[in-house]
Amino acid sequence: MIDYLGLKVRHVDSTETGGSSYIVHVAHAAEAIAAGRCSVLRYLASYGPATWANLDYWLTEGLSVPRRRLRTWVAELGDQVTEVM
């Protein structure tokens, strides 16, 4: 279906469940979001300190993460990260 519609997707979940599938998919979505925040922390642990340009290059261009989502992940990390100019 993805190929037929010509969609560019970043995450696919093909879990088959019964009538409660929304519960399973919400948990999977939460795991994917947490994985994004972990990606930011791992990048900074490996290559930090980093500027927004560094993060944008690696996560938005390298991994196709939308910039708005990247900004949200970093904001959700709160005091775990500090902005570098």
C-alpha positions, 0 to 999 in steps of 0.5 A: 500500500505504501508503494502504491500510494507513493508515500515516504514513511519513517515508521511502519508497524504491522502488528496484527491484533484484535479490537484492542489494536489501538492500545498496542499501537499507542504503546508502539508510538510512545516507544518510537518517540522515546527512541527519538529522544534517545537518538539525540542523547546518543548523538550528543554523547558520541559527538557532543557538544553539538550545535543545532546545525550539527543535529539538523545535519545528522538527524534531519538530513541523515535520518529524515527526522522533521526539524519540528520533531527534532526540536520537540525531542530536544525540548522534552529532554529539558535539563539533560541538554544545554544549548551550544552556540 
